[in-house]
Amino acid sequence: MYLYHINITTGESYRTREADGIVVARLKDWLQEPRTPLPLNDEYICTLQQRQRKLLDVIVKRQGKDVRRIVVCTHSRYKATAWGIIADGGKAPTAPFAACRILAESGDTLALDNFERDLAHAFFERQKPHELLQNPTSQSAARTNRESGA
């Protein structure tokens, strides 16, 4: 399964089905109870803004300052709501998608892009365990299949 990623600030977009399996597993654990801020490293934390069954909205902070907002939508029923949170209008993309808005200079753009990708996959995968058995969407699932000879 591909996820569509959009950076509202830069206009860049891409599709991916690969993610860091170790990070995705850690994020799935956090998504079970995301009320506590998630430290990303020594400088960044991720805080939950809202979570519905098919929609996730988080803010990434650096030294107490909001630097990036990320919205993940996994179902078309929620895409207008998700898009309204992150975008200044326009038509919402096809779900599933992840969209981010850069709120302030963050320093490590690549690391935050990777985090957004992994968070989106973790949120999507935690809701679709039966599909993962048929169609692995992360590198870790594909790697596990290769290692086990499946």
Secondary structure, DSSP 4 states (H G I P E B T S, - for coil): --EEEEETTT--EEEE----HHHHHHHHHHHHSTTS-EE-SSSEEEEEEEE-SSEEEEEEEETTEEEEEEEEE-SGGGHHHHHHHHSSSSPPPPSSEEEEEE-S--S-HHHHHHHHHHHHHHHHHHH-HHHHHHS--SHHHHHHHHHHT-
